């Protein structure tokens, strides 16, 4: 006899199904893995790394790139496509609680994000001859967890506000490029002090500030604390928008 509570039983079944679907969609996983490694490869020279903020900064920026790619180009796009295909509409007429549908997909994304972070950290440390301590690995993975939640919340808000799957695909690509550029160019200061200040409070800028402090590149200070609060603010605001305006079927 199965003593598992019904909602947890449904959640387990959904997790298995969503994991199988994700494995079939290898493109999103490969993009999350290969794009950050490619960035580290083309920015391998000491001169380029110095402009971007150093080898440590480049590695955690690559982690951010992989997780951002998975959240926007993977999660948001797939959610919009499944809505247009009627997947959510069919699930809603089953006994499955609605919250388990979302939680299942989010948990799978977080799991893959952490996997990407581990692979990129290992590859990046070897490519750049960096030695991370066990504490730094753990701290980085915890920040990557926060980062995953923030970017997934942004992706959820995008799906909530934009109904068309094709439009979500286009907007997510533009948003991905914009956030990536603020991370790459903002920290370097090559576009001026005003842009550098602005970039520090973007999602990528705030999470990079936290990353730099947990890796002891910069001492934890007031700006780091405010950046951490800003990350939680993005999660709460975008999560609220994504849940409130999300539609289960295309109209």
C-alpha positions in Angstrom: 0.0 0.0 0.0 1.3 3.4 -1.0 1.4 5.7 2.1 2.7 8.7 0.2 0.3 11.7 0.5 -1.5 12.3 -2.8 0.0 15.8 -3.6 3.5 14.4 -3.1 2.7 11.3 -5.2 1.5 13.6 -8.0 4.6 15.7 -7.6 6.9 12.7 -7.8 5.1 11.6 -11.0 5.4 15.0 -12.6 9.1 15.2 -11.6 9.8 12.0 -13.4 7.8 13.1 -16.5 9.4 16.6 -16.6 12.9 15.1 -16.2 12.3 12.8 -19.2 11.1 15.7 -21.3 14.1 17.8 -20.3 16.5 15.0 -21.3 14.8 14.9 -24.7 15.4 18.7 -25.0 19.2 18.4 -24.9 19.6 21.7 -26.8 18.8 23.8 -23.7 21.1 21.8 -21.5 23.9 22.0 -24.0 23.5 25.7 -24.4 23.7 26.1 -20.7 26.9 24.1 -20.6 28.7 25.0 -23.8 28.1 28.8 -24.0 29.8 29.6 -20.6 32.7 27.3 -21.5 33.0 29.1 -24.9 33.0 32.5 -23.1 35.8 31.4 -20.8 37.8 30.0 -23.8 37.6 33.2 -25.9 38.4 35.4 -22.8 41.3 33.2 -21.7 44.1 35.9 -22.3 45.3 37.7 -19.2 44.6 41.1 -20.8 41.0 40.3 -21.5 40.4 38.8 -18.1 41.9 41.9 -16.5 39.5 44.1 -18.4 36.5 41.9 -17.3 37.5 41.8 -13.7 39.9 38.9 -13.3 39.8 35.1 -13.8 37.6 34.5 -10.7 35.1 37.0 -12.0 35.1 35.4 -15.5 34.4 31.9 -14.0 31.4 33.1 -12.0 30.2 35.2 -14.9 30.3 32.0 -17.0 28.2 30.2 -14.3 25.7 33.1 -14.5 25.6 32.9 -18.3 24.8 29.2 -18.1 22.0 29.6 -15.6 20.6 32.7 -17.3 20.5 30.8 -20.6 18.7 27.9 -19.1 16.1 30.1 -17.4 15.3 32.4 -20.3 16.0 30.3 -23.4 15.0 27.0 -21.8 12.3 27.4 -19.0 10.5 30.5 -20.3 10.4 29.4 -23.9 9.3 25.8 -23.0 6.6 27.1 -20.7 5.1 29.3 -23.4 5.3 26.6 -26.0 3.6 24.0 -23.7 0.9 26.5 -23.0 0.2 27.0 -26.7 0.2 23.3 -27.3 -2.5 22.8 -24.6 -0.3 20.8 -22.2 -1.3 22.8 -19.1 -4.9 22.8 -20.1 -4.9 19.0 -20.3 -3.1 18.7 -16.9 -5.6 21.0 -15.2 -8.5 18.6 -15.9 -6.6 15.8 -14.1 -6.6 15.4 -10.3 -3.1 16.9 -10.2 -3.0 20.0 -7.9 -2.0 23.1 -10.0 0.9 24.0 -7.6 2.6 20.7 -8.3 2.8 21.4 -12.0 4.8 24.6 -11.4 6.9 23.2 -8.6 7.9 20.2 -10.6 9.2 22.2 -13.5 11.0 24.7 -11.2 12.7 21.9 -9.2 14.0 20.3 -12.4 15.4 23.6 -13.6 17.1 24.3 -10.3 18.7 20.8 -10.3 20.0 21.3 -13.8 21.2 24.8 -12.9 23.3 23.4 -10.0 24.7 20.8 -12.3 25.7 23.4 -14.8 27.3 25.5 -12.0 29.4 22.5 -10.8 30.6 21.6 -14.4 31.5 25.2 -15.2 33.3 25.7 -11.9 35.4 22.6 -12.4 36.2 23.3 -16.1 36.8 27.0 -15.4 39.2 26.4 -12.5 41.2 24.1 -14.7 41.2 26.4 -17.7 42.3 29.4 -15.6 44.5 27.5 -13.1 42.3 28.6 -10.2 42.1 26.6 -7.0 38.7 26.9 -5.2 38.5 25.7 -1.6 35.7 23.4 -0.5 34.1 26.4 1.3 34.3 28.5 -1.9 32.7 25.7 -3.9 29.9 25.4 -1.4 29.4 29.2 -1.2 29.3 29.5 -5.0 26.7 26.7 -5.3 24.5 28.4 -2.7 24.7 31.7 -4.6 24.0 29.8 -7.8 20.9 28.5 -6.1 19.8 32.0 -5.4 20.7 33.1 -8.9 18.7 30.2 -10.4 15.6 31.3 -8.3 16.0 34.9 -9.5 16.4 34.2 -13.2 13.5 31.6 -13.1 11.4 34.3 -11.5 12.3 36.6 -14.3 11.4 33.9 -16.8 8.1 33.2 -15.1 7.3 36.9 -15.2 8.0 37.0 -18.9 5.7 34.1 -19.5 3.0 35.7 -17.3 3.1 39.0 -19.2 3.6 37.7 -22.8 1.1 35.3 -24.1 2.5 34.3 -27.5 5.2 31.6 -27.6 7.0 33.2 -30.6 7.0 36.6 -28.8 8.4 35.0 -25.6 11.2 33.4 -27.7 12.1 36.8 -29.2 11.9 38.8 -26.0 13.8 36.2 -24.0 16.6 36.4 -26.6 16.8 40.2 -26.3 16.6 40.1 -22.6 19.3 37.5 -22.4 21.6 39.6 -24.6 20.9 42.8 -22.6 21.5 41.1 -19.2 24.7 39.4 -20.5 26.1 42.7 -21.9 25.5 44.5 -18.6 27.4 41.8 -16.9 30.3 41.8 -19.4 30.6 45.5 -20.0 29.3 47.0 -16.9 31.9 45.7 -14.5 34.7 46.7 -16.8 33.8 50.4 -16.8 34.6 50.8 -20.5 31.2 52.4 -21.2 31.6 55.0 -18.4 30.8 55.4 -14.8 27.1 56.0 -15.2 26.6 52.7 -17.0 28.8 50.9 -14.5 26.7 52.2 -11.6 23.5 51.2 -13.4 24.8 47.7 -14.3 25.6 47.0 -10.6 21.8 47.0 -9.8 20.7 44.9 -12.7 20.0 41.2 -11.9 23.4 40.2 -13.3 25.2 43.0 -11.5 23.7 42.3 -8.1 24.4 38.5 -8.2 28.0 39.2 -9.4 28.5 41.5 -6.4 27.5 38.6 -4.1 29.7 36.2 -6.0 32.7 38.4 -5.7 32.3 38.7 -1.9 31.7 35.0 -1.3 34.9 34.2 -3.3 36.8 36.8 -1.2 37.6 39.0 -4.2 35.9 41.9 -2.5 35.2 42.2 1.3 31.6 41.8 2.2 30.3 45.3 2.7 27.2 47.4 2.6 26.9 47.2 -1.2 27.1 43.4 -1.1 24.3 43.3 1.5 22.1 45.6 -0.6 22.9 43.5 -3.7 21.7 40.4 -1.8 18.5 42.2 -0.8 18.1 43.3 -4.4 18.3 39.7 -5.6 15.5 38.7 -3.2 13.6 41.7 -4.4 13.8 40.6 -8.0 12.6 37.1 -6.9 9.6 38.4 -5.0 8.6 41.0 -7.6 9.0 38.9 -10.7 7.6 35.8 -8.9 4.5 37.7 -8.0 4.0 39.0 -11.5 4.6 35.6 -13.0 2.1 33.9 -10.7 -0.6 36.6 -10.8 -0.7 37.1 -14.5 0.1 33.6 -15.7 -2.5 32.0 -17.9 -2.8 28.3 -18.1 -4.1 28.3 -21.7 -3.3 30.4 -24.8 -5.9 32.9 -25.8 
